[in-house]
Every structure is written in structure tokens, then in C-alpha cells.
């Protein structure tokens, strides 16, 4: 392991805004802020927004800067990536930001029913071959229902035509109330608050002429039905790891 990565891990251990709870620690200690994030961790009664698969965490931090009257928690399993956003939050003294290093599947261990007000899902892996692993599948939406207030907003930003089509079909089939939907965010009027903040990957896709899709919908507490995705065209460029795809313009032009 390189010295730079070791330094990042050491920094993360010292950051009060970072909570690291792998499965073994969670089993042994439990989680002290479940059901009391607002009054015990953030020391306020402001609504809580999660960013799932937050990666470098720059989106979480940017939202926290923009909305100081809300609390933001970025969740990811990759600590070295999360270090970027966590370091920014520490340097800027942002008190409405936290980063939780754990698996998203364990969300019920960290949040009580109704504790979350909003969820952002920014540029997730579309998991075209594994429906149950998609962060917008019925499996995950049911998980979000267990921790969100009824009617909480789910916000998806993606460069994947496949994931956008699949999620749109799922939302329509159930049906879930739609707040906004566009297959080309930056060619659509309005939604300025959504356009203002861009992730690292989003800026890369935009620089290559990719279109960004956005879907925002309400999530009531009702039973959900999965949809068939067999006829949805797959994204060819997502068959490559992102690091490879970024160096292959011919792959990036096929969606």
C-alpha cells in the first residue's frame, strides 16, 4: 500500500465527520447515532439528505455548502476516495456534513424508520447484468422506504441510458409521483439547482459530449413491483471499466 493511501487512511481516522463501520465493527459495537443523527451528531433538527455511492464526496460537500439548513451524509465503502470530500469538509469547517464508510445494503443498521428526508444517487454503476444490485431496483427502493419518511424524494443523476430507462419504467409501473424527468438535463429549461453541482464523473461525461439524465420522484410507503428489463438496450461503453472507458472515445460514443 502506497504512502499516500496510508496517509489518507490516517486522516480519515482523525476526521470527526467520518464514521467508519465495516460489518465486523457494526456487529461488535452497534451504531450510536441510529435514530438520533440530528440531535446527537449534527446537534440540530434539520432534515437529512443521503448521497449513496458518494465516491470522492465532492457532491455531498457541494450540497452542504449550498444548503446550510440541511444535513448531508455521503455513504461509500471506498475510504481512499471519500477522503477528498471529507478533507474539504474539515478544511472548510462544514458542520452539516458527515461521511459514513459502509455498505449501502446495511442502511437500516444506521438509520431509523423515517429518519431520512431525501436521497441522491449520483452516477451509480448501472449493474446491467445484476438487477438486484442496481441502486434503483425494487430491492433498494424497499430499503430506502425503511429509513425514509413517506414521500421522501429520490433523485437520480446518471449518464447511463439503460439505467435511466429502467428506473423510469419502474417509476411508471408502480406508479410513483414524478417531480422531474429529463433525458438531457442541460438541454432542459429549469432545474437550475440540479445543474449547479457537478460530480467528477459528470464533468468528464459532459466534456465528451455525453447527455446527463435526471429523474426525481417521491417514494411513498407502498408495495413495489419489479419490472422486466430484457428489452432495454444495454450501454456498450459501460461494458468497460470506467478508467478504461475514459481513454476510449469510440466506446464513449455508443450510448
C-alpha positions as CSV (number, residue, x, y, z in Angstrom):
1,X,0.0,0.0,0.0
2,X,1.4,3.4,-1.0
3,X,2.3,6.1,1.5
4,X,-0.3,8.4,0.1
5,X,-3.1,5.9,0.7
6,X,-1.8,5.2,4.2
7,X,-1.9,9.0,4.9
8,X,-5.4,9.2,3.7
9,X,-6.5,6.4,5.9
10,X,-4.8,8.0,8.9
11,X,-6.5,11.3,8.1
12,X,-9.9,9.6,7.9
13,X,-9.4,8.1,11.3
14,X,-8.8,11.6,12.7
15,X,-11.8,13.3,11.0
16,X,-14.8,13.8,13.3
17,X,-17.1,14.0,10.2
18,X,-16.1,10.4,9.1
19,X,-17.7,7.4,10.6
20,X,-16.2,4.0,9.6
21,X,-18.3,1.0,10.4
22,X,-17.4,-2.2,8.5
23,X,-19.6,-5.2,9.3
24,X,-17.3,-6.6,12.0
25,X,-17.3,-3.4,14.0
26,X,-21.0,-2.9,13.5
27,X,-21.7,-6.4,14.8
28,X,-19.5,-5.8,17.8
29,X,-20.4,-2.2,18.8
30,X,-23.7,-1.4,17.0
31,X,-24.1,2.2,15.8
32,X,-24.6,5.0,18.3
33,X,-26.4,7.6,16.2
34,X,-29.2,5.4,14.7
35,X,-32.4,7.4,15.3
36,X,-30.6,10.4,16.7
37,X,-28.4,11.7,13.9
38,X,-29.9,15.2,14.1
39,X,-29.8,15.8,17.8
40,X,-26.7,13.8,18.8
41,X,-24.4,14.1,15.7
42,X,-25.4,17.3,13.9
43,X,-26.9,19.0,17.0
44,X,-29.8,20.4,15.2
45,X,-33.3,19.4,13.9
46,X,-32.6,19.9,10.2
47,X,-33.7,17.4,7.5
48,X,-31.2,14.7,6.4
49,X,-30.1,14.0,2.9
50,X,-28.1,11.0,1.9
51,X,-25.8,10.6,-1.1
52,X,-25.4,6.9,-1.9
53,X,-22.1,5.8,-3.5
54,X,-20.7,9.2,-2.9
55,X,-17.2,8.3,-4.3
56,X,-14.9,11.3,-3.8
57,X,-17.7,13.1,-1.8
58,X,-17.5,16.3,-3.7
59,X,-21.2,16.3,-4.4
60,X,-22.0,15.8,-0.8
61,X,-19.8,18.7,0.2
62,X,-21.2,21.0,-2.6
63,X,-24.7,20.3,-1.5
64,X,-23.8,21.1,2.1
65,X,-22.3,24.4,1.1
66,X,-25.4,25.3,-0.9
67,X,-27.9,24.2,1.8
68,X,-26.6,25.0,5.3
69,X,-30.0,24.4,6.7
70,X,-29.9,20.7,5.8
71,X,-27.6,17.8,6.9
72,X,-25.8,15.7,4.3
73,X,-24.3,12.3,4.7
74,X,-22.2,10.7,2.0
75,X,-22.1,6.9,2.0
76,X,-19.5,4.7,0.3
77,X,-17.4,1.7,1.0
78,X,-14.2,3.2,-0.5
79,X,-12.4,5.2,2.1
80,X,-9.5,6.4,0.0
81,X,-11.9,8.0,-2.5
82,X,-14.1,9.5,0.3
83,X,-11.0,11.3,1.7
84,X,-11.3,14.1,-0.9
85,X,-14.7,15.3,0.2
86,X,-14.0,14.6,3.9
87,X,-10.8,16.7,3.7
88,X,-12.7,19.6,2.1
89,X,-15.4,19.4,4.8
90,X,-12.8,19.6,7.5
91,X,-10.8,22.4,5.9
92,X,-14.0,24.5,5.4
93,X,-15.4,23.7,8.8
94,X,-18.7,22.4,7.4
95,X,-20.7,21.2,10.4
96,X,-23.6,19.8,8.3
97,X,-21.6,17.1,6.5
98,X,-20.8,13.5,7.5
99,X,-19.3,10.6,5.7
100,X,-20.3,7.0,6.5
101,X,-18.0,4.3,5.3
102,X,-20.0,1.1,5.0
103,X,-22.1,-0.9,2.6
104,X,-25.3,0.7,1.4
105,X,-27.1,-2.6,2.0
106,X,-26.6,-2.0,5.7
107,X,-28.5,1.3,5.8
108,X,-31.2,0.0,8.2
109,X,-28.4,-0.5,10.8
110,X,-27.5,3.2,10.6
111,X,-30.9,5.0,10.2
112,X,-34.2,4.5,12.0
113,X,-37.5,4.5,10.2
114,X,-38.5,7.9,8.9
115,X,-35.1,9.4,9.7
116,X,-34.1,10.3,6.1
117,X,-35.8,13.0,4.1
118,X,-34.1,12.8,0.7
119,X,-31.7,10.5,-1.2
120,X,-29.3,11.4,-4.1
121,X,-28.0,8.6,-6.3
122,X,-25.3,10.2,-8.5
123,X,-23.8,8.3,-11.4
124,X,-24.0,4.8,-9.9
125,X,-22.9,1.6,-11.7
126,X,-25.9,0.7,-13.8
127,X,-25.4,-3.0,-13.0
128,X,-26.9,-4.1,-16.3
129,X,-26.5,-7.8,-15.6
130,X,-27.5,-7.8,-11.9
131,X,-30.8,-6.2,-11.3
132,X,-30.8,-6.7,-7.6
133,X,-27.6,-4.7,-7.3
134,X,-29.0,-1.6,-9.0
135,X,-29.4,1.2,-6.6
136,X,-32.9,2.0,-8.1
137,X,-34.2,-1.6,-8.1
138,X,-37.2,-2.6,-6.0
139,X,-34.8,-4.3,-3.6
140,X,-33.1,-1.0,-2.9
141,X,-36.2,1.2,-3.1
142,X,-37.7,-1.0,-0.4
143,X,-34.6,-0.5,1.7
144,X,-35.0,3.3,1.3
145,X,-38.6,3.0,2.3
146,X,-37.5,1.5,5.6
147,X,-35.4,4.5,6.5
148,X,-37.1,7.4,4.7
149,X,-40.2,9.4,5.7
150,X,-43.1,8.6,3.4
151,X,-43.0,10.8,0.3
152,X,-39.2,11.3,0.5
153,X,-37.6,12.4,-2.7
154,X,-35.3,10.1,-4.6
155,X,-33.0,12.0,-7.0
156,X,-31.1,10.1,-9.7
157,X,-28.4,11.6,-12.0
158,X,-26.9,9.2,-14.5
159,X,-25.1,9.1,-17.8
160,X,-26.5,5.7,-18.4
161,X,-29.4,5.5,-20.9
162,X,-30.0,1.9,-19.7
163,X,-30.4,2.8,-16.0
164,X,-32.5,5.9,-16.8
165,X,-34.9,3.9,-18.9
166,X,-35.1,1.0,-16.4
167,X,-35.7,3.4,-13.5
168,X,-38.3,5.4,-15.5
169,X,-40.1,2.2,-16.3
170,X,-40.1,1.1,-12.7
171,X,-41.4,4.5,-11.5
172,X,-44.2,4.5,-14.1
173,X,-45.2,0.9,-13.5
174,X,-45.7,1.3,-9.7
175,X,-46.6,4.3,-10.2
176,X,-44.6,6.7,-8.1
177,X,-45.2,10.5,-8.3
178,X,-42.7,12.2,-10.6
179,X,-41.2,15.6,-9.7
180,X,-38.9,15.9,-12.7
181,X,-37.7,13.7,-15.6
182,X,-35.4,14.6,-18.5
183,X,-33.1,12.5,-20.7
184,X,-30.9,15.6,-21.4
185,X,-30.6,17.7,-18.2
186,X,-28.5,20.6,-19.7
187,X,-30.8,21.0,-22.7
188,X,-33.9,21.3,-20.4
189,X,-35.1,24.6,-19.0
190,X,-35.3,25.0,-15.3
191,X,-33.8,22.6,-12.7
192,X,-31.1,25.1,-12.1
193,X,-30.4,23.8,-8.6
194,X,-29.7,20.3,-10.1
195,X,-27.4,21.7,-12.7
196,X,-25.3,23.9,-10.4
197,X,-23.5,20.9,-8.7
198,X,-21.5,18.5,-10.8
199,X,-19.6,15.4,-9.8
200,X,-16.1,14.5,-11.0
201,X,-17.6,11.9,-13.4
202,X,-20.3,14.2,-14.6
203,X,-17.8,16.8,-15.7
204,X,-15.9,14.2,-17.6
205,X,-19.0,12.9,-19.4
206,X,-20.1,16.5,-20.3
207,X,-16.6,17.3,-21.7
208,X,-17.1,14.3,-24.0
209,X,-20.5,15.4,-25.2
210,X,-22.5,12.9,-23.2
211,X,-26.0,13.8,-22.1
212,X,-26.9,13.7,-18.4
213,X,-30.2,12.2,-17.4
214,X,-32.2,13.2,-14.3
215,X,-35.2,11.6,-12.6
216,X,-36.7,12.8,-9.3
217,X,-39.7,11.0,-7.8
218,X,-41.5,10.6,-4.5
219,X,-41.2,7.3,-2.6
220,X,-44.4,6.6,-0.6
221,X,-44.6,3.6,1.7
222,X,-46.4,1.1,-0.6
223,X,-45.6,-2.3,-2.0
224,X,-43.4,-2.1,-5.2
225,X,-43.4,-4.4,-8.2
226,X,-40.2,-5.1,-10.2
227,X,-40.2,-4.6,-14.0
228,X,-38.7,-6.6,-16.9
229,X,-35.6,-5.1,-18.4
230,X,-34.8,-7.6,-21.1
231,X,-35.8,-5.3,-24.0
232,X,-33.9,-2.3,-22.8
233,X,-30.8,-1.6,-24.9
234,X,-27.6,-2.0,-23.0
235,X,-24.9,0.7,-22.8
236,X,-22.0,-0.5,-24.8
237,X,-19.4,1.7,-23.2
238,X,-20.3,0.5,-19.7
239,X,-19.0,-2.9,-20.6
240,X,-15.6,-1.4,-20.0
241,X,-14.3,-0.3,-16.5
242,X,-14.7,3.4,-16.2
243,X,-11.0,4.0,-16.1
244,X,-10.6,2.2,-19.5
245,X,-13.7,3.9,-21.0
246,X,-12.3,7.3,-20.3
247,X,-9.4,6.5,-22.6
248,X,-11.7,5.1,-25.4
249,X,-13.6,7.7,-27.3
250,X,-15.1,5.1,-29.6
251,X,-16.6,3.3,-26.7
252,X,-18.0,6.5,-25.2
253,X,-19.8,7.4,-28.4
254,X,-22.1,4.4,-28.4
255,X,-24.9,5.2,-25.9
